[in-house]
Amino acid sequence: MAIPNAQAARNSSLQEFIGFFKQSDNNPSFSNLFSVHFASPPLISNEVKGNLYNSENGDLALALDYYAKNVNLPSKQITTGQIGDVGSAIKYATGTTFSQVSMTFTMPRSQLTRNYFELWTRLMANDSNQYTEYYKNYVSPRVMIYKFERGGGDEAYKDPKALRALRDSGDMFLLAKKNKLTAAWELRNVYPYNIGSIQLDNSKAKTMDLSVQFYYERYRFWTESQFFPNGKQILTTETPDNVIDADLS
């Protein structure tokens, strides 16, 4: 029996690979250069006065972002059912499920990050009265994980924060470009379900890291608009989402 559609097989071509690779959008993606942003849960915003535990501004926002050491991005699985009449059984899709998300944070000396998650879980499920809060009050409406790639963004000299550093470097700063924002993961209705353990020891000093695991209701993955069909995200249903803001388009 002849090989079907044999003309479609692609012979390896170094020149074709180099031409493909040289295009900026086809460069391999690296696992570093990311930014994490937490929207404040209503429970913390309403119960805690001041900006100390405002996860969107100030020192806490910077600690959650700059000290985010690693992030396990969500995975997606399609749940299936099975039907079999004659011959091999056929599996069919029945729904979608997601994995939990894990983040590891380097602790500041103030333990601000640890205290924030301790406060969050304590307000969510208080062990002194054994009551739990309403779901919509303790979830963070949105957690954004932004992914950058090296270079290819806007000219760096247009950013006032970077201009002085570029001038002091003495390089051709007019040609320097910022990192390019290429993708984002948007998690909806997020809350921590596990604050990991930390081991203290008197051996060689190292930074203290805290691992936190999160559950969430759903997520959306975003890239630049030119990589969406017709320049926008496609919804597969017109049924409203059962989330707080009911807008995940």
Secondary structure, 3 states (H helix, E strand, C coil): CCCCCHHHCCCCCHHHHHHHHHCHHHCCCCCCCEEEEECCCHHHHHHCCCCCCCCCCHHHHHHHHHCEEEEECCCEEEEEEEECCCCCCEEEEEEEEECCEEEEEECCCCCHHHHHHHHHHHHHECCCCCCECCHHHHCEEEEEEEEEEEEEEEEHHHCHHHHHHHHHHCCCHHHCEEEEEEEEEEEEEEEEEEECCCCCCCCCCCCCEEEEEEECCEEEEEECHHHCHHHCCCCCCCCCCCCCCCCCC
